[in-house]
Structures are given as C-alpha cells and as structure tokens.
Amino acid sequence: MRLIALFNLKPGVSVADYEKWAREVDLPTVNGLGSVSAFEVFRATGVLGSDAPSPYAYVEIIDVADMDQFGADVAGEAMQKIAAQFQGMADVTFLTTEKL
C-alpha cells in the first residue's frame, strides 16, 4: 500500500527547521522500518499548467510492504516520538491508496 501525506507547516514552524528534522530524523527513521519499502518527502513547487501556488507545501510518499507490521512499527516508542514531533510541526492529511 502507498500512503500519501499532504501537509503545510503550522504557523511559527520554519522551513529550515522542518527540513533539517525531515532529513536528519524522519527520513532515516521511517526508511529504517522493516515494514516500509520506501519513504520520500517532496517540497511542492506549484500547480502544473498555472502560476498558482500549491495548496500544500509538502508531500510524503510511504510505500508500505506490510500494513500489519507497519501498525506495530508505528505503535513503537521511537515512532510515537517522531509522530508527535511531526504533528507539532505540520497540519497533515494522510491518504491510503491502492493501485488500479
């Protein structure tokens, strides 16, 4: 399953602080989970075909190899700490997907 997170930073959270945390903490930790086959974070740059800004500043794509194990991984102390840090920085919507 692929999880997609669309989010903006909360007021008062700096781009530099979030991106440093994402590179140094979030990406290596989530990519280290046995249940995750890939995890990437993208900075949105605009809306295709227009000059409009993106409604979201960032997009995360998490490829989950085993949802049951992912649930167990996320329930662990290390991931709970990271999830709390993330929730403190971002207003996020997580989408679950399935390939057609």
Biopython code that builds the backbone (N, CA, C, O; Angstrom):
import numpy as np
from Bio.PDB.StructureBuilder import StructureBuilder

atoms = [
    (1, "MET", "N", (0.838, -1.169, 0.000)),
    (1, "MET", "CA", (0.000, 0.000, 0.000)),
    (1, "MET", "C", (0.883, 1.233, 0.000)),
    (1, "MET", "O", (1.962, 1.244, 0.592)),
    (2, "ARG", "N", (0.422, 2.240, -0.655)),
    (2, "ARG", "CA", (1.129, 3.521, -0.667)),
    (2, "ARG", "C", (0.308, 4.515, 0.148)),
    (2, "ARG", "O", (-0.881, 4.713, -0.102)),
    (3, "LEU", "N", (0.964, 5.135, 1.130)),
    (3, "LEU", "CA", (0.364, 6.205, 1.906)),
    (3, "LEU", "C", (0.895, 7.522, 1.372)),
    (3, "LEU", "O", (2.088, 7.654, 1.097)),
    (4, "ILE", "N", (0.014, 8.488, 1.226)),
    (4, "ILE", "CA", (0.405, 9.806, 0.760)),
    (4, "ILE", "C", (-0.022, 10.821, 1.804)),
    (4, "ILE", "O", (-1.185, 10.861, 2.207)),
    (5, "ALA", "N", (0.916, 11.634, 2.237)),
    (5, "ALA", "CA", (0.631, 12.687, 3.215)),
    (5, "ALA", "C", (0.774, 14.030, 2.524)),
    (5, "ALA", "O", (1.793, 14.310, 1.892)),
    (6, "LEU", "N", (-0.242, 14.847, 2.646)),
    (6, "LEU", "CA", (-0.244, 16.206, 2.110)),
    (6, "LEU", "C", (-0.269, 17.142, 3.300)),
    (6, "LEU", "O", (-1.115, 17.006, 4.185)),
    (7, "PHE", "N", (0.663, 18.105, 3.329)),
    (7, "PHE", "CA", (0.683, 18.945, 4.519)),
    (7, "PHE", "C", (1.328, 20.299, 4.316)),
    (7, "PHE", "O", (2.089, 20.538, 3.378)),
    (8, "ASN", "N", (0.982, 21.172, 5.246)),
    (8, "ASN", "CA", (1.575, 22.501, 5.384)),
    (8, "ASN", "C", (2.153, 22.597, 6.778)),
    (8, "ASN", "O", (1.688, 21.936, 7.706)),
    (9, "LEU", "N", (3.159, 23.416, 6.914)),
    (9, "LEU", "CA", (3.742, 23.640, 8.233)),
    (9, "LEU", "C", (2.806, 24.518, 9.064)),
    (9, "LEU", "O", (2.115, 25.389, 8.536)),
    (10, "LYS", "N", (2.798, 24.276, 10.342)),
    (10, "LYS", "CA", (1.999, 25.087, 11.252)),
    (10, "LYS", "C", (2.623, 26.474, 11.385)),
    (10, "LYS", "O", (3.828, 26.637, 11.192)),
    (11, "PRO", "N", (1.806, 27.466, 11.714)),
    (11, "PRO", "CA", (2.355, 28.812, 11.920)),
    (11, "PRO", "C", (3.480, 28.783, 12.957)),
    (11, "PRO", "O", (3.372, 28.135, 13.999)),
    (12, "GLY", "N", (4.550, 29.496, 12.647)),
    (12, "GLY", "CA", (5.679, 29.572, 13.558)),
    (12, "GLY", "C", (6.744, 28.519, 13.340)),
    (12, "GLY", "O", (7.824, 28.612, 13.925)),
    (13, "VAL", "N", (6.471, 27.507, 12.505)),
    (13, "VAL", "CA", (7.463, 26.471, 12.209)),
    (13, "VAL", "C", (8.244, 26.916, 10.982)),
    (13, "VAL", "O", (7.660, 27.179, 9.931)),
    (14, "SER", "N", (9.550, 27.000, 11.113)),
    (14, "SER", "CA", (10.356, 27.455, 9.987)),
    (14, "SER", "C", (10.630, 26.318, 9.009)),
    (14, "SER", "O", (10.760, 25.155, 9.392)),
    (15, "VAL", "N", (10.711, 26.686, 7.752)),
    (15, "VAL", "CA", (11.040, 25.723, 6.699)),
    (15, "VAL", "C", (12.385, 25.069, 7.000)),
    (15, "VAL", "O", (12.529, 23.853, 6.878)),
    (16, "ALA", "N", (13.365, 25.873, 7.390)),
    (16, "ALA", "CA", (14.706, 25.338, 7.661)),
    (16, "ALA", "C", (14.672, 24.309, 8.787)),
    (16, "ALA", "O", (15.297, 23.254, 8.681)),
    (17, "ASP", "N", (13.948, 24.606, 9.862)),
    (17, "ASP", "CA", (13.867, 23.670, 10.984)),
    (17, "ASP", "C", (13.171, 22.382, 10.581)),
    (17, "ASP", "O", (13.639, 21.294, 10.915)),
    (18, "TYR", "N", (12.036, 22.495, 9.853)),
    (18, "TYR", "CA", (11.325, 21.288, 9.434)),
    (18, "TYR", "C", (12.202, 20.447, 8.499)),
    (18, "TYR", "O", (12.336, 19.239, 8.695)),
    (19, "GLU", "N", (12.793, 21.078, 7.493)),
    (19, "GLU", "CA", (13.553, 20.315, 6.510)),
    (19, "GLU", "C", (14.793, 19.668, 7.121)),
    (19, "GLU", "O", (15.174, 18.571, 6.712)),
    (20, "LYS", "N", (15.420, 20.314, 8.078)),
    (20, "LYS", "CA", (16.552, 19.708, 8.796)),
    (20, "LYS", "C", (16.073, 18.473, 9.555)),
    (20, "LYS", "O", (16.710, 17.422, 9.500)),
    (21, "TRP", "N", (14.955, 18.600, 10.260)),
    (21, "TRP", "CA", (14.383, 17.479, 11.010)),
    (21, "TRP", "C", (14.002, 16.344, 10.051)),
    (21, "TRP", "O", (14.267, 15.176, 10.334)),
    (22, "ALA", "N", (13.386, 16.686, 8.927)),
    (22, "ALA", "CA", (12.977, 15.656, 7.964)),
    (22, "ALA", "C", (14.184, 14.873, 7.456)),
    (22, "ALA", "O", (14.145, 13.645, 7.379)),
    (23, "ARG", "N", (15.259, 15.590, 7.109)),
    (23, "ARG", "CA", (16.460, 14.922, 6.572)),
    (23, "ARG", "C", (17.195, 14.099, 7.628)),
    (23, "ARG", "O", (17.663, 12.995, 7.351)),
    (24, "GLU", "N", (17.292, 14.646, 8.838)),
    (24, "GLU", "CA", (18.126, 14.014, 9.867)),
    (24, "GLU", "C", (17.394, 13.012, 10.743)),
    (24, "GLU", "O", (18.021, 12.112, 11.302)),
    (25, "VAL", "N", (16.074, 13.151, 10.874)),
    (25, "VAL", "CA", (15.325, 12.303, 11.796)),
    (25, "VAL", "C", (14.272, 11.466, 11.069)),
    (25, "VAL", "O", (14.308, 10.236, 11.103)),
    (26, "ASP", "N", (13.346, 12.143, 10.417)),
    (26, "ASP", "CA", (12.182, 11.467, 9.838)),
    (26, "ASP", "C", (12.561, 10.490, 8.730)),
    (26, "ASP", "O", (12.215, 9.311, 8.797)),
    (27, "LEU", "N", (13.264, 10.968, 7.719)),
    (27, "LEU", "CA", (13.599, 10.099, 6.589)),
    (27, "LEU", "C", (14.413, 8.871, 6.993)),
    (27, "LEU", "O", (14.051, 7.760, 6.607)),
    (28, "PRO", "N", (15.493, 9.025, 7.751)),
    (28, "PRO", "CA", (16.254, 7.811, 8.092)),
    (28, "PRO", "C", (15.488, 6.857, 9.005)),
    (28, "PRO", "O", (15.630, 5.640, 8.889)),
    (29, "THR", "N", (14.683, 7.396, 9.904)),
    (29, "THR", "CA", (13.947, 6.523, 10.826)),
    (29, "THR", "C", (12.877, 5.735, 10.102)),
    (29, "THR", "O", (12.802, 4.514, 10.245)),
    (30, "VAL", "N", (12.046, 6.417, 9.322)),
    (30, "VAL", "CA", (10.956, 5.724, 8.629)),
    (30, "VAL", "C", (11.510, 4.773, 7.576)),
    (30, "VAL", "O", (10.994, 3.668, 7.411)),
    (31, "ASN", "N", (12.550, 5.184, 6.864)),
    (31, "ASN", "CA", (13.157, 4.276, 5.883)),
    (31, "ASN", "C", (13.805, 3.068, 6.541)),
    (31, "ASN", "O", (14.040, 2.057, 5.879)),
    (32, "GLY", "N", (14.095, 3.157, 7.822)),
    (32, "GLY", "CA", (14.683, 2.043, 8.552)),
    (32, "GLY", "C", (13.676, 1.033, 9.070)),
    (32, "GLY", "O", (14.063, -0.022, 9.574)),
    (33, "LEU", "N", (12.398, 1.335, 8.955)),
    (33, "LEU", "CA", (11.373, 0.402, 9.423)),
    (33, "LEU", "C", (11.293, -0.796, 8.481)),
    (33, "LEU", "O", (11.314, -0.634, 7.261)),
    (34, "GLY", "N", (11.203, -1.983, 9.042)),
    (34, "GLY", "CA", (11.104, -3.187, 8.232)),
    (34, "GLY", "C", (9.848, -3.249, 7.390)),
    (34, "GLY", "O", (9.828, -3.918, 6.357)),
    (35, "SER", "N", (8.797, -2.562, 7.814)),
    (35, "SER", "CA", (7.520, -2.584, 7.103)),
    (35, "SER", "C", (7.464, -1.606, 5.933)),
    (35, "SER", "O", (6.520, -1.641, 5.145)),
    (36, "VAL", "N", (8.460, -0.741, 5.812)),
    (36, "VAL", "CA", (8.456, 0.304, 4.791)),
    (36, "VAL", "C", (9.495, -0.025, 3.721)),
    (36, "VAL", "O", (10.672, -0.228, 4.021)),
    (37, "SER", "N", (9.040, -0.074, 2.469)),
    (37, "SER", "CA", (9.978, -0.347, 1.377)),
    (37, "SER", "C", (10.580, 0.939, 0.813)),
    (37, "SER", "O", (11.658, 0.904, 0.219)),
    (38, "ALA", "N", (9.894, 2.079, 0.990)),
    (38, "ALA", "CA", (10.438, 3.366, 0.551)),
    (38, "ALA", "C", (9.671, 4.497, 1.213)),
    (38, "ALA", "O", (8.468, 4.391, 1.449)),
    (39, "PHE", "N", (10.374, 5.580, 1.511)),
    (39, "PHE", "CA", (9.767, 6.776, 2.095)),
    (39, "PHE", "C", (10.495, 7.981, 1.538)),
    (39, "PHE", "O", (11.715, 8.096, 1.655)),
    (40, "GLU", "N", (9.728, 8.884, 0.926)),
    (40, "GLU", "CA", (10.299, 10.097, 0.350)),
    (40, "GLU", "C", (9.461, 11.299, 0.760)),
    (40, "GLU", "O", (8.253, 11.191, 0.969)),
    (41, "VAL", "N", (10.125, 12.447, 0.871)),
    (41, "VAL", "CA", (9.450, 13.711, 1.166)),
    (41, "VAL", "C", (9.768, 14.671, 0.025)),
    (41, "VAL", "O", (10.915, 14.785, -0.409)),
    (42, "PHE", "N", (8.737, 15.355, -0.450)),
    (42, "PHE", "CA", (8.887, 16.297, -1.552)),
    (42, "PHE", "C", (8.374, 17.673, -1.140)),
    (42, "PHE", "O", (7.369, 17.785, -0.438)),
    (43, "ARG", "N", (9.063, 18.707, -1.578)),
    (43, "ARG", "CA", (8.587, 20.077, -1.421)),
    (43, "ARG", "C", (7.767, 20.394, -2.666)),
    (43, "ARG", "O", (8.273, 20.264, -3.780)),
    (44, "ALA", "N", (6.517, 20.805, -2.501)),
    (44, "ALA", "CA", (5.672, 21.162, -3.638)),
    (44, "ALA", "C", (6.151, 22.498, -4.202)),
    (44, "ALA", "O", (6.516, 23.405, -3.454)),
    (45, "THR", "N", (6.143, 22.606, -5.532)),
    (45, "THR", "CA", (6.652, 23.811, -6.172)),
    (45, "THR", "C", (5.595, 24.588, -6.943)),
    (45, "THR", "O", (5.862, 25.703, -7.390)),
    (46, "GLY", "N", (4.414, 24.030, -7.107)),
    (46, "GLY", "CA", (3.367, 24.749, -7.824)),
    (46, "GLY", "C", (2.309, 23.816, -8.345)),
    (46, "GLY", "O", (2.284, 22.627, -8.029)),
    (47, "VAL", "N", (1.421, 24.388, -9.164)),
    (47, "VAL", "CA", (0.339, 23.638, -9.795)),
    (47, "VAL", "C", (0.639, 23.571, -11.287)),
    (47, "VAL", "O", (0.808, 24.599, -11.942)),
    (48, "LEU", "N", (0.701, 22.369, -11.809)),
    (48, "LEU", "CA", (1.045, 22.158, -13.213)),
    (48, "LEU", "C", (0.130, 22.975, -14.125)),
    (48, "LEU", "O", (-1.092, 22.960, -13.975)),
    (49, "GLY", "N", (0.741, 23.683, -15.067)),
    (49, "GLY", "CA", (-0.008, 24.421, -16.063)),
    (49, "GLY", "C", (-0.521, 25.775, -15.612)),
    (49, "GLY", "O", (-1.317, 26.402, -16.311)),
    (50, "SER", "N", (-0.070, 26.235, -14.444)),
    (50, "SER", "CA", (-0.522, 27.539, -13.973)),
    (50, "SER", "C", (0.554, 28.178, -13.116)),
    (50, "SER", "O", (1.566, 27.557, -12.790)),
    (51, "ASP", "N", (0.318, 29.418, -12.762)),
    (51, "ASP", "CA", (1.216, 30.125, -11.850)),
    (51, "ASP", "C", (0.731, 30.022, -10.407)),
    (51, "ASP", "O", (1.311, 30.629, -9.507)),
    (52, "ALA", "N", (-0.327, 29.258, -10.191)),
    (52, "ALA", "CA", (-0.912, 29.140, -8.852)),
    (52, "ALA", "C", (0.030, 28.394, -7.918)),
    (52, "ALA", "O", (0.710, 27.455, -8.330)),
    (53, "PRO", "N", (0.066, 28.814, -6.666)),
    (53, "PRO", "CA", (0.859, 28.056, -5.695)),
    (53, "PRO", "C", (0.159, 26.747, -5.342)),
    (53, "PRO", "O", (-1.062, 26.632, -5.456)),
    (54, "SER", "N", (0.930, 25.787, -4.923)),
    (54, "SER", "CA", (0.366, 24.519, -4.480)),
    (54, "SER", "C", (-0.447, 24.740, -3.209)),
    (54, "SER", "O", (-0.057, 25.540, -2.358)),
    (55, "PRO", "N", (-1.572, 24.043, -3.072)),
    (55, "PRO", "CA", (-2.328, 24.156, -1.821)),
    (55, "PRO", "C", (-1.610, 23.485, -0.644)),
    (55, "PRO", "O", (-1.966, 23.710, 0.513)),
    (56, "TYR", "N", (-0.614, 22.673, -0.939)),
    (56, "TYR", "CA", (0.180, 22.003, 0.085)),
    (56, "TYR", "C", (1.650, 22.327, -0.132)),
    (56, "TYR", "O", (2.113, 22.405, -1.270)),
    (57, "ALA", "N", (2.379, 22.515, 0.956)),
    (57, "ALA", "CA", (3.803, 22.821, 0.870)),
    (57, "ALA", "C", (4.651, 21.559, 0.668)),
    (57, "ALA", "O", (5.710, 21.607, 0.042)),
    (58, "TYR", "N", (4.172, 20.428, 1.208)),
    (58, "TYR", "CA", (4.952, 19.191, 1.180)),
    (58, "TYR", "C", (4.071, 17.986, 0.889)),
    (58, "TYR", "O", (2.870, 17.982, 1.158)),
    (59, "VAL", "N", (4.713, 16.962, 0.328)),
    (59, "VAL", "CA", (4.074, 15.679, 0.056)),
    (59, "VAL", "C", (5.027, 14.588, 0.537)),
    (59, "VAL", "O", (6.219, 14.615, 0.231)),
    (60, "GLU", "N", (4.498, 13.641, 1.283)),
    (60, "GLU", "CA", (5.259, 12.447, 1.671)),
    (60, "GLU", "C", (4.638, 11.248, 0.977)),
    (60, "GLU", "O", (3.416, 11.142, 0.872)),
    (61, "ILE", "N", (5.485, 10.348, 0.504)),
    (61, "ILE", "CA", (5.019, 9.090, -0.072)),
    (61, "ILE", "C", (5.695, 7.966, 0.693)),
    (61, "ILE", "O", (6.920, 7.860, 0.736)),
    (62, "ILE", "N", (4.857, 7.131, 1.294)),
    (62, "ILE", "CA", (5.351, 5.999, 2.083)),
    (62, "ILE", "C", (4.860, 4.717, 1.424)),
    (62, "ILE", "O", (3.655, 4.471, 1.364)),
    (63, "ASP", "N", (5.785, 3.899, 0.931)),
    (63, "ASP", "CA", (5.434, 2.601, 0.368)),
    (63, "ASP", "C", (5.536, 1.565, 1.480)),
    (63, "ASP", "O", (6.623, 1.260, 1.971)),
    (64, "VAL", "N", (4.383, 1.035, 1.862)),
    (64, "VAL", "CA", (4.307, 0.092, 2.974)),
    (64, "VAL", "C", (4.251, -1.324, 2.415)),
    (64, "VAL", "O", (3.354, -1.659, 1.640)),
    (65, "ALA", "N", (5.199, -2.141, 2.805)),
    (65, "ALA", "CA", (5.262, -3.521, 2.334)),
    (65, "ALA", "C", (4.324, -4.430, 3.130)),
    (65, "ALA", "O", (3.806, -5.409, 2.595)),
    (66, "ASP", "N", (4.109, -4.108, 4.402)),
    (66, "ASP", "CA", (3.301, -4.951, 5.289)),
    (66, "ASP", "C", (2.533, -4.045, 6.251)),
    (66, "ASP", "O", (3.108, -3.506, 7.196)),
    (67, "MET", "N", (1.226, -3.879, 6.004)),
    (67, "MET", "CA", (0.427, -2.956, 6.820)),
    (67, "MET", "C", (0.317, -3.409, 8.277)),
    (67, "MET", "O", (0.333, -2.569, 9.177)),
    (68, "ASP", "N", (0.206, -4.695, 8.527)),
    (68, "ASP", "CA", (0.132, -5.165, 9.911)),
    (68, "ASP", "C", (1.410, -4.824, 10.659)),
    (68, "ASP", "O", (1.363, -4.334, 11.788)),
    (69, "GLN", "N", (2.545, -5.082, 10.035)),
    (69, "GLN", "CA", (3.826, -4.750, 10.660)),
    (69, "GLN", "C", (3.994, -3.239, 10.793)),
    (69, "GLN", "O", (4.548, -2.760, 11.781)),
    (70, "PHE", "N", (3.514, -2.484, 9.795)),
    (70, "PHE", "CA", (3.594, -1.026, 9.856)),
    (70, "PHE", "C", (2.841, -0.506, 11.082)),
    (70, "PHE", "O", (3.323, 0.379, 11.789)),
    (71, "GLY", "N", (1.661, -1.064, 11.324)),
    (71, "GLY", "CA", (0.900, -0.680, 12.518)),
    (71, "GLY", "C", (1.686, -0.944, 13.785)),
    (71, "GLY", "O", (1.684, -0.123, 14.702)),
    (72, "ALA", "N", (2.352, -2.075, 13.844)),
    (72, "ALA", "CA", (3.178, -2.398, 15.016)),
    (72, "ALA", "C", (4.381, -1.467, 15.098)),
    (72, "ALA", "O", (4.739, -1.009, 16.183)),
    (73, "ASP", "N", (5.006, -1.185, 13.961)),
    (73, "ASP", "CA", (6.164, -0.289, 13.943)),
    (73, "ASP", "C", (5.781, 1.111, 14.424)),
    (73, "ASP", "O", (6.494, 1.717, 15.224)),
    (74, "VAL", "N", (4.666, 1.610, 13.937)),
    (74, "VAL", "CA", (4.218, 2.963, 14.282)),
    (74, "VAL", "C", (3.823, 3.055, 15.751)),
    (74, "VAL", "O", (3.913, 4.124, 16.355)),
    (75, "ALA", "N", (3.392, 1.953, 16.319)),
    (75, "ALA", "CA", (2.996, 1.943, 17.733)),
    (75, "ALA", "C", (4.197, 1.942, 18.677)),
    (75, "ALA", "O", (4.036, 2.162, 19.878)),
    (76, "GLY", "N", (5.389, 1.700, 18.155)),
    (76, "GLY", "CA", (6.589, 1.654, 18.983)),
    (76, "GLY", "C", (6.981, 3.024, 19.512)),
    (76, "GLY", "O", (6.578, 4.054, 18.971)),
    (77, "GLU", "N", (7.763, 3.020, 20.563)),
    (77, "GLU", "CA", (8.143, 4.256, 21.254)),
    (77, "GLU", "C", (8.864, 5.248, 20.345)),
    (77, "GLU", "O", (8.568, 6.442, 20.383)),
    (78, "ALA", "N", (9.802, 4.775, 19.531)),
    (78, "ALA", "CA", (10.570, 5.670, 18.662)),
    (78, "ALA", "C", (9.659, 6.358, 17.648)),
    (78, "ALA", "O", (9.765, 7.565, 17.433)),
    (79, "MET", "N", (8.768, 5.594, 17.028)),
    (79, "MET", "CA", (7.880, 6.187, 16.026)),
    (79, "MET", "C", (6.820, 7.075, 16.680)),
    (79, "MET", "O", (6.387, 8.056, 16.077)),
    (80, "GLN", "N", (6.404, 6.753, 17.880)),
    (80, "GLN", "CA", (5.451, 7.622, 18.580)),
    (80, "GLN", "C", (6.077, 8.993, 18.843)),
    (80, "GLN", "O", (5.406, 10.019, 18.735)),
    (81, "LYS", "N", (7.355, 9.001, 19.184)),
    (81, "LYS", "CA", (8.067, 10.251, 19.421)),
    (81, "LYS", "C", (8.156, 11.062, 18.124)),
    (81, "LYS", "O", (7.909, 12.268, 18.122)),
    (82, "ILE", "N", (8.504, 10.400, 17.036)),
    (82, "ILE", "CA", (8.615, 11.081, 15.747)),
    (82, "ILE", "C", (7.253, 11.574, 15.277)),
    (82, "ILE", "O", (7.140, 12.686, 14.761)),
    (83, "ALA", "N", (6.225, 10.760, 15.450)),
    (83, "ALA", "CA", (4.875, 11.181, 15.057)),
    (83, "ALA", "C", (4.443, 12.414, 15.833)),
    (83, "ALA", "O", (3.833, 13.318, 15.263)),
    (84, "ALA", "N", (4.746, 12.464, 17.108)),
    (84, "ALA", "CA", (4.399, 13.632, 17.926)),
    (84, "ALA", "C", (5.155, 14.872, 17.455)),
    (84, "ALA", "O", (4.588, 15.962, 17.392)),
    (85, "GLN", "N", (6.422, 14.705, 17.130)),
    (85, "GLN", "CA", (7.203, 15.835, 16.619)),
    (85, "GLN", "C", (6.607, 16.337, 15.302)),
    (85, "GLN", "O", (6.458, 17.542, 15.100)),
    (86, "PHE", "N", (6.269, 15.413, 14.418)),
    (86, "PHE", "CA", (5.691, 15.770, 13.128)),
    (86, "PHE", "C", (4.359, 16.493, 13.311)),
    (86, "PHE", "O", (4.120, 17.528, 12.690)),
    (87, "GLN", "N", (3.495, 15.948, 14.162)),
    (87, "GLN", "CA", (2.185, 16.573, 14.403)),
    (87, "GLN", "C", (2.338, 17.974, 14.988)),
    (87, "GLN", "O", (1.482, 18.832, 14.775)),
    (88, "GLY", "N", (3.418, 18.207, 15.720)),
    (88, "GLY", "CA", (3.672, 19.531, 16.271)),
    (88, "GLY", "C", (4.121, 20.534, 15.220)),
    (88, "GLY", "O", (4.030, 21.742, 15.437)),
    (89, "MET", "N", (4.603, 20.047, 14.090)),
    (89, "MET", "CA", (5.109, 20.922, 13.037)),
    (89, "MET", "C", (4.158, 21.089, 11.866)),
    (89, "MET", "O", (4.224, 22.098, 11.165)),
    (90, "ALA", "N", (3.273, 20.121, 11.635)),
    (90, "ALA", "CA", (2.516, 20.100, 10.385)),
    (90, "ALA", "C", (1.031, 19.844, 10.598)),
    (90, "ALA", "O", (0.622, 19.125, 11.510)),
    (91, "ASP", "N", (0.241, 20.457, 9.727)),
    (91, "ASP", "CA", (-1.176, 20.121, 9.590)),
    (91, "ASP", "C", (-1.257, 19.171, 8.403)),
    (91, "ASP", "O", (-1.031, 19.573, 7.262)),
    (92, "VAL", "N", (-1.581, 17.900, 8.677)),
    (92, "VAL", "CA", (-1.398, 16.858, 7.672)),
    (92, "VAL", "C", (-2.679, 16.070, 7.426)),
    (92, "VAL", "O", (-3.494, 15.866, 8.326)),
    (93, "THR", "N", (-2.831, 15.632, 6.172)),
    (93, "THR", "CA", (-3.867, 14.685, 5.783)),
    (93, "THR", "C", (-3.167, 13.475, 5.192)),
    (93, "THR", "O", (-2.383, 13.605, 4.252)),
    (94, "PHE", "N", (-3.447, 12.289, 5.743)),
    (94, "PHE", "CA", (-2.877, 11.043, 5.225)),
    (94, "PHE", "C", (-3.919, 10.354, 4.353)),
    (94, "PHE", "O", (-5.063, 10.167, 4.767)),
    (95, "LEU", "N", (-3.516, 9.981, 3.151)),
    (95, "LEU", "CA", (-4.385, 9.252, 2.231)),
    (95, "LEU", "C", (-3.874, 7.827, 2.079)),
    (95, "LEU", "O", (-2.673, 7.614, 1.916)),
    (96, "THR", "N", (-4.767, 6.858, 2.129)),
    (96, "THR", "CA", (-4.408, 5.486, 1.795)),
    (96, "THR", "C", (-4.764, 5.269, 0.337)),
    (96, "THR", "O", (-5.732, 5.844, -0.159)),
    (97, "THR", "N", (-3.987, 4.441, -0.356)),
    (97, "THR", "CA", (-4.227, 4.232, -1.785)),
    (97, "THR", "C", (-4.110, 2.763, -2.122)),
    (97, "THR", "O", (-3.575, 1.959, -1.358)),
    (98, "GLU", "N", (-4.626, 2.444, -3.284)),
    (98, "GLU", "CA", (-4.395, 1.116, -3.862)),
    (98, "GLU", "C", (-4.223, 1.285, -5.364)),
    (98, "GLU", "O", (-4.873, 2.125, -5.986)),
    (99, "LYS", "N", (-3.356, 0.493, -5.924)),
    (99, "LYS", "CA", (-3.034, 0.575, -7.349)),
    (99, "LYS", "C", (-4.197, -0.019, -8.156)),
    (99, "LYS", "O", (-4.774, -1.038, -7.777)),
    (100, "LEU", "N", (-4.521, 0.627, -9.256)),
    (100, "LEU", "CA", (-5.568, 0.113, -10.156)),
    (100, "LEU", "C", (-5.043, -1.019, -10.999)),
    (100, "LEU", "O", (-5.779, -1.575, -11.813)),
]
sb = StructureBuilder()
sb.init_structure("model")
sb.init_model(0)
sb.init_chain("A")
sb.init_seg("    ")
for serial, (resi, resn, name, xyz) in enumerate(atoms, 1):
    if name == "N":
        sb.init_residue(resn, " ", resi, " ")
    sb.init_atom(name, np.array(xyz, "f"), 0.0, 1.0, " ", f" {name:<3s}", serial, name[0])
structure = sb.get_structure()
